[in-house]
Amino acid sequence: MENFRNERCIAEAGDFLNGVDHEANKKLNEEIADLRSEECRVKIGEKTDPAYNNPDGIKDTYNYLKRGDAELKEIRKNFIHKNLATAAIANVLDKTPFVKMGKWGKKVDLYLEFFRDKLLYGENQTASKPWHNQRGSALTFLTIPEAYRLRVSRKNGEILSEGKYPTMSGPLDESVFDEKINGLPLTEVMIQDKINNGVDKATAIEEVEKRISEVREFIQAPVTEEFSNVIRHCADSLGIRERVETVNGLSIDHLKKVAEKENRSIDDMLVMSFGCGTGLATLKMLKKLKDETGETPTVILLDQDPLSLAAAQSLAKKWNLEDKIEVHCERLFSKLGKPLSLKGVLGDRKLDIAEDSGLREYLPDGVYKQLTRESLKFLRTGGLMITGNMNVNRPQKEFLHGLMGWVPKVRMRSIKEGFKLLQKSGIPKESIEATVTASGVYTVFAIET
């Protein structure tokens, strides 16, 4: 990894997300300055995303979502005020690791869903309910990286821009339902997965049928102008695209460097994405590397959601990468939060890159450290670990669990917390380099062993 040059002062970092969230912008700049004074290597990502070419679009979207968030916050406040005793119990459960949303949480969420539809997802707003129905699923993230390649239309059907992909599912189409996981039909694996998690067979079948129906609707749903504006310009979308670009840039640079330094073929290298979801980001990295060098490493895609892995397989076939991926459908953590032992997946193989950049923000600190140590065991000398977290001092942070209604609880952390957790896992500070995305939403950590 190149030596980090710290001559760039904090004032030159510019305004995160064009400065529309001034309070978050100030806190994040101060946080970075403090870390640099402690000789932590922290740099700022470049503003390369197309959204930055439209600052008015960023500002308008920010204000639109801010108004909706403020209204929803009042609605939630009034609802909880009428149910104070139940809310107090729910607040305790909400802070307990790996506790699923209980009856109270579901009740609040169901109540707020009516207003989310009215304020953001409904026909009179962005007409994007099929996308919203994927919340909590990795399929959601198929839309955001491809935001500028989607066909956009007005609600009356008038096409505004052709785009490569005709619906809000982006590159995903009906072929996903033809995929098999571990040699078994996707539907069968999805049903068995629910049964293994304590759901009776009849309910499992019903839930899987509903899930597939919602995915079909997602695959067929058009992209309205209003929805396109949100997924192109909102802070969360910008952050996700920048995280992907940062991770992929680090991965490609590392693999090329190892190939040159060790005289190894990239074709013989091994990468793992732990909690890969649909694998879209990793597959895009492979495609770019193949275009640049004619070579690609083998990538282990590891996740516990069979539908997401089926999507990964389907996308890999479209891009002629199916021979370079190895799919493992495994439960990632035990009920007590212990990470999956990688020995059963990797055997005696060692990794050139271990990546889990979209996962750590869902993990309690103890599990975070356990996963770090488990991954480090299987990294080659000179290997690279890439992880990340959503920043606590980020713009429009209330949107994620407010108006957007994202179900899995995200643990936003300070950049310093990220450094400390990695150091407590046995990684020296000088081995860690942090890149804060230009939006201010994410920090990506690169650790070279």
C-alpha positions as a printed Julia matrix, in Angstrom:
449×3 Matrix{Float64}:
   0.0     0.0     0.0
   1.4     3.39   -0.92
   2.65    5.53    1.93
  -0.09    7.95    2.91
   0.83   11.59    2.36
  -0.65   13.77    5.07
   0.29   17.15    3.61
  -3.29   17.77    2.53
  -4.93   19.93    5.19
  -8.5    19.37    6.32
  -9.7    22.6     4.77
  -8.92   21.16    1.34
 -11.31   18.24    1.87
 -14.21   20.32    0.59
 -17.84   20.06    1.58
 -19.15   16.54    2.01
 -22.28   16.1    -0.12
 -21.74   19.67   -1.37
 -22.27   20.95    2.17
 -26.06   20.67    2.29
 -25.92   19.17    5.8
 -23.7    21.79    7.44
 -23.73   20.28   10.92
 -22.7    16.81    9.71
 -20.11   18.37    7.41
 -18.48   20.26   10.29
 -18.42   17.25   12.64
 -16.94   14.95   10.02
 -14.19   17.41    9.11
 -13.33   17.86   12.8
 -13.28   14.1    13.29
 -10.86   13.63   10.39
  -8.6    16.44   11.62
  -8.43   14.89   15.11
  -7.53   11.46   13.71
  -4.8    12.9    11.51
  -3.36   14.69   14.54
  -3.12   11.22   16.14
  -1.21   10.0    13.05
  -4.08    7.88   11.76
  -4.05    7.56    7.99
  -7.32    9.07    6.77
  -7.95   10.35    3.27
 -10.97   11.74    1.42
 -12.41   10.03   -1.65
 -12.77   12.02   -4.85
 -16.06   13.39   -6.16
 -16.27   11.25   -9.28
 -19.95   10.22   -9.06
 -22.18   11.73  -11.79
 -24.51   13.14   -9.12
 -21.93   15.83   -8.29
 -22.49   17.28  -11.76
 -25.97   18.24  -10.57
 -25.59   20.07   -7.21
 -29.14   21.43   -7.51
 -30.4    17.84   -7.8
 -28.54   16.9    -4.6
 -29.91   19.95   -2.78
 -33.48   19.48   -4.0
 -33.47   15.79   -3.06
 -31.97   16.55    0.34
 -34.7    19.1     1.08
 -37.46   16.84   -0.24
 -36.4    13.98    2.03
 -35.8    16.34    4.95
 -39.39   17.57    4.78
 -40.72   14.01    4.67
 -38.47   12.94    7.54
 -39.61   15.82    9.71
 -43.26   15.0     9.14
 -42.75   11.28    9.78
 -40.79   12.03   12.96
 -43.75   13.96   14.38
 -46.13   11.16   13.44
 -43.91    8.57   15.16
 -43.49   10.8    18.22
 -47.24   11.19   18.65
 -47.82    7.46   18.21
 -45.21    6.49   20.8
 -46.47    9.13   23.22
 -49.78    7.28   23.3
 -47.98    3.98   24.02
 -45.23    5.01   26.45
 -44.99    1.82   28.55
 -44.7    -0.49   25.55
 -42.23    1.86   23.9
 -39.93    1.72   26.96
 -39.71   -2.09   26.77
 -39.16   -1.97   23.02
 -36.31    0.49   23.47
 -34.45   -2.03   25.66
 -34.96   -4.84   23.13
 -33.82   -2.6    20.3
 -30.41   -2.3    21.94
 -29.99   -6.04   22.41
 -27.72   -7.66   19.76
 -29.37  -10.03   17.28
 -32.91   -9.52   18.64
 -35.33   -9.37   15.73
 -38.0    -6.73   15.51
 -40.65   -7.7    18.07
 -44.39   -7.23   18.01
 -44.12   -3.63   19.19
 -41.53   -2.77   16.57
 -43.66   -4.36   13.88
 -46.68   -2.45   15.11
 -44.86    0.89   14.9
 -43.4    -0.02   11.51
 -46.79   -1.04   10.14
 -48.29    2.21   11.39
 -45.52    4.28    9.77
 -45.7     2.39    6.49
 -48.97    4.11    5.6
 -47.24    7.48    5.97
 -44.04    6.41    4.18
 -46.26    5.53    1.25
 -47.93    8.91    1.46
 -44.68   10.87    1.88
 -42.23    8.98   -0.37
 -43.08    5.67   -2.02
 -46.7     6.08   -3.12
 -48.16    6.85   -6.54
 -48.41   10.54   -5.71
 -44.71   10.67   -4.83
 -42.03    8.41   -6.39
 -44.27    5.41   -7.27
 -41.56    3.05   -6.0
 -43.35    0.66   -3.63
 -41.96   -2.46   -5.4
 -38.45   -1.22   -4.57
 -39.41   -0.37   -1.0
 -40.82   -3.88   -0.54
 -37.26   -5.18   -0.97
 -36.02   -3.25    2.08
 -33.77   -5.34    4.24
 -32.83   -7.41    1.2
 -29.63   -7.2    -0.83
 -31.8    -6.89   -3.94
 -32.36   -3.25   -2.96
 -28.73   -2.55   -3.8
 -29.11   -3.72   -7.41
 -30.89   -0.46   -8.22
 -28.61    2.13   -6.65
 -25.26    1.35   -8.36
 -27.06    1.27  -11.71
 -29.06    4.47  -11.1
 -27.63    6.19  -14.17
 -28.25    3.22  -16.45
 -31.96    2.81  -15.76
 -34.68    3.69  -18.24
 -36.65    6.59  -16.75
 -40.25    7.48  -17.53
 -42.94    9.82  -16.34
 -45.92    8.34  -14.52
 -47.95    8.58  -17.73
 -45.49    6.23  -19.43
 -43.58    8.83  -21.45
 -39.95    7.72  -21.75
 -37.5    10.39  -20.6
 -34.27    8.42  -21.01
 -33.82    5.0   -22.58
 -31.14    3.55  -20.3
 -29.71    0.04  -20.45
 -32.15   -1.44  -17.92
 -35.93   -1.04  -18.35
 -37.0    -1.57  -14.72
 -35.93   -0.67  -11.19
 -34.33   -4.09  -10.63
 -31.48   -3.01  -12.9
 -29.51   -6.01  -14.22
 -31.73   -8.6   -12.51
 -34.4   -10.35  -14.56
 -36.62  -13.44  -14.43
 -33.66  -15.75  -15.06
 -32.89  -15.55  -11.33
 -35.74  -17.99  -10.66
 -34.07  -20.63  -12.85
 -30.97  -20.73  -10.66
 -30.11  -23.62   -8.36
 -28.3   -23.43   -5.04
 -26.19  -26.44   -4.08
 -27.87  -28.31   -6.96
 -31.4   -27.69   -5.66
 -34.14  -25.43   -7.11
 -34.12  -21.94   -5.62
 -37.66  -22.13   -4.23
 -36.91  -25.4    -2.46
 -33.79  -23.95   -0.85
 -35.66  -20.81    0.26
 -38.39  -22.9     1.89
 -35.89  -25.17    3.65
 -33.96  -22.11    4.88
 -37.09  -20.82    6.62
 -37.84  -24.25    8.11
 -34.27  -24.39    9.45
 -34.98  -21.07   11.16
 -38.02  -22.41   12.98
 -40.86  -21.62   10.57
 -43.39  -24.42    9.98
 -43.56  -25.79    6.44
 -46.97  -24.37    5.49
 -46.0   -20.87    6.64
 -42.6   -21.2     4.96
 -44.2   -22.03    1.62
 -46.6   -19.11    1.98
 -43.82  -16.66    2.87
 -41.59  -17.8     0.02
 -44.43  -17.49   -2.5
 -45.09  -13.95   -1.28
 -41.37  -13.11   -1.49
 -41.08  -14.37   -5.04
 -44.22  -12.49   -6.04
 -42.73   -9.26   -4.67
 -39.47   -9.89   -6.5
 -41.34  -10.44   -9.77
 -43.12   -7.13   -9.24
 -39.74   -5.49   -8.55
 -38.3    -6.95  -11.76
 -41.2    -5.58  -13.8
 -41.59   -2.14  -12.16
 -40.77    0.97  -14.23
 -38.53    3.75  -12.91
 -40.29    7.08  -12.52
 -38.54   10.42  -12.86
 -39.2    11.15   -9.19
 -37.71    7.85   -8.0
 -34.74    8.27  -10.3
 -34.0    11.67   -8.78
 -33.95   10.17   -5.29
 -31.74    7.16   -6.02
 -29.33    9.29   -8.02
 -28.96   12.18   -5.62
 -29.75   11.13   -2.05
 -26.87   10.79    0.41
 -27.36    7.06    0.98
 -27.26    6.23   -2.72
 -24.2     8.37   -3.31
 -22.48    6.71   -0.37
 -23.25    3.2    -1.61
 -21.91    3.91   -5.1
 -18.79    5.55   -3.65
 -18.22    2.62   -1.3
 -18.38    0.22   -4.25
 -15.94    2.32   -6.28
 -13.55    2.66   -3.34
 -13.57   -1.06   -2.53
 -13.17   -2.06   -6.17
 -10.35    0.42   -6.71
  -8.48   -0.91   -3.68
  -9.03   -4.51   -4.82
  -7.86   -3.99   -8.39
  -4.8    -2.0    -7.33
  -3.82   -4.66   -4.79
  -4.21   -7.6    -7.18
  -2.16   -5.84   -9.87
   0.53   -4.94   -7.34
   0.78   -8.52   -6.07
   0.95   -9.85   -9.64
   3.89   -7.56  -10.41
   5.68   -7.91   -7.08
   5.36  -11.68   -6.71
   5.26  -12.58  -10.42
   1.92  -14.35   -9.9
  -0.97  -14.61  -12.31
  -4.12  -12.81  -11.19
  -5.98  -15.89  -12.46
  -4.41  -17.85   -9.58
  -5.42  -15.4    -6.84
  -8.28  -15.82   -4.4
 -10.76  -13.22   -3.1
 -13.58  -13.7    -0.59
 -16.64  -11.5    -0.1
 -18.18  -12.33    3.3
 -21.86  -11.33    3.37
 -21.73  -10.66   -0.35
 -25.47  -10.21   -1.0
 -26.04  -10.28   -4.75
 -22.31   -9.91   -5.36
 -22.96   -7.06   -7.79
 -20.08   -4.92   -6.56
 -17.6    -7.8    -6.65
 -18.75   -8.93  -10.08
 -18.3    -5.4   -11.42
 -14.76   -5.47  -10.05
 -14.07   -8.78  -11.8
 -15.49   -7.47  -15.07
 -13.36   -4.33  -14.94
 -10.22   -6.29  -14.06
 -10.86   -8.74  -16.89
 -11.3    -5.87  -19.34
  -8.05   -4.27  -18.16
  -5.8    -7.32  -17.8
  -7.55  -10.29  -19.38
  -7.28  -12.05  -16.0
  -9.57  -12.49  -13.0
  -9.11  -14.07   -9.57
 -11.44  -16.71   -8.22
 -14.01  -15.1    -5.94
 -15.76  -16.87   -3.07
 -19.23  -15.38   -2.61
 -20.42  -16.18    0.89
 -23.92  -15.32    2.13
 -26.87  -16.87    3.96
 -29.63  -15.64    1.64
 -30.26  -18.12   -1.21
 -32.17  -15.56   -3.28
 -29.28  -13.1    -3.2
 -26.83  -15.83   -4.2
 -29.13  -16.91   -7.03
 -29.03  -13.3    -8.23
 -25.22  -13.41   -8.04
 -25.11  -16.57  -10.15
 -27.5   -15.1   -12.69
 -25.45  -11.91  -13.04
 -22.18  -13.87  -13.28
 -23.57  -15.83  -16.24
 -24.63  -12.64  -18.02
 -21.08  -11.29  -17.72
 -19.33  -14.6   -18.53
 -17.85  -14.81  -15.05
 -19.57  -17.96  -13.79
 -16.35  -19.98  -13.98
 -14.62  -17.5   -11.65
 -17.09  -17.53   -8.77
 -17.57  -20.06   -6.0
 -20.91  -19.7    -4.21
 -21.44  -20.78   -0.61
 -24.84  -20.5     1.07
 -24.03  -20.68    4.78
 -25.36  -19.16    7.98
 -22.86  -16.36    8.66
 -23.31  -16.17   12.45
 -24.57  -18.46   15.17
 -27.51  -17.4    17.34
 -24.96  -16.14   19.86
 -23.2   -14.1    17.19
 -20.15  -16.27   16.58
 -18.94  -15.9    12.97
 -18.91  -18.89   10.65
 -15.63  -20.8    10.77
 -13.98  -20.22    7.41
 -12.07  -23.49    7.59
 -15.02  -25.38    6.14
 -15.21  -22.99    3.2
 -11.53  -22.38    2.52
  -9.84  -25.54    3.68
  -6.1   -24.95    3.37
  -6.46  -22.09    0.89
  -5.27  -18.59    1.72
  -6.91  -15.35    0.6
  -5.34  -12.47   -1.27
  -8.3   -10.26   -0.33
 -10.93  -10.65    2.39
 -13.76   -8.16    1.87
 -16.9    -7.52    3.91
 -17.47   -3.79    3.37
 -21.26   -3.91    3.58
 -21.55   -6.04    6.71
 -19.79   -4.6     9.77
 -22.35   -1.84   10.37
 -24.86   -4.54   11.36
 -22.56   -6.16   13.93
 -22.08   -5.47   17.65
 -18.51   -4.6    18.63
 -17.7    -8.07   19.99
 -18.84   -9.84   16.84
 -17.01   -7.23   14.74
 -13.74   -8.16   16.43
 -14.39  -11.91   16.14
 -15.0   -11.59   12.39
 -11.8    -9.57   11.99
  -9.73  -12.24   13.72
 -11.37  -15.08   11.79
 -10.69  -13.38    8.45
  -7.1   -12.55    9.38
  -6.37  -16.26    9.95
  -6.91  -16.98    6.27
  -5.16  -13.97    4.71
  -1.88  -14.54    2.93
   1.17  -12.59    4.09
   0.79   -9.31    2.24
  -2.94   -9.92    1.82
  -5.56   -7.2     2.04
  -8.61   -6.93    4.29
 -11.26   -4.41    3.21
 -14.07   -3.49    5.53
 -16.17   -0.44    6.28
 -18.9     1.24    8.24
 -21.51    3.94    7.87
 -20.36    7.11    9.62
 -22.18    8.43   12.67
 -21.32   11.97   11.53
 -22.87   11.58    8.1
 -25.36   13.71    6.2
 -29.1    13.06    6.56
 -28.52   10.13    8.93
 -32.14   10.04   10.19
 -33.45    9.15    6.74
 -32.25    5.54    6.79
 -34.42    4.3     9.65
 -36.98    7.08    9.29
 -38.54    7.9     5.97
 -36.67    5.14    4.12
 -37.73    2.56    6.71
 -34.66    0.33    6.44
 -35.39   -2.65    8.69
 -32.01   -4.14    9.76
 -30.53   -1.95   12.48
 -27.44   -0.12   11.23
 -24.79    0.7    13.83
 -23.33    3.96   12.61
 -19.85    4.43   14.07
 -17.3     7.19   14.26
 -14.15    6.72   12.21
 -12.19    6.56   15.46
 -14.38    3.66   16.64
 -13.47    1.82   13.44
  -9.76    2.31   14.1
 -10.13    1.19   17.74
 -12.11   -1.96   16.88
  -9.53   -3.0    14.3
  -6.68   -2.29   16.72
  -8.4    -4.28   19.48
  -8.59   -7.14   16.99
  -4.79   -7.16   16.79
  -4.14   -4.85   13.83
  -1.49   -2.13   14.32
  -2.67    1.42   13.6
   0.02    1.94   10.97
  -1.42   -0.97    8.94
  -4.83    0.71    8.63
  -5.75    3.24    5.97
  -9.22    4.83    6.02
 -10.96    6.4     3.05
 -13.94    8.61    3.82
 -16.25    8.75    0.8
 -16.8    12.21   -0.68
 -20.44   12.08    0.37
 -19.38   11.58    3.99
 -21.66    8.55    4.3
 -19.09    5.73    4.58
 -15.57    5.03    5.69
 -13.74    2.17    4.0
 -10.85    0.6     5.9
  -8.0    -1.13    4.08
  -5.66   -3.31    6.15
  -2.59   -4.86    4.58
  -1.11   -7.76    6.55
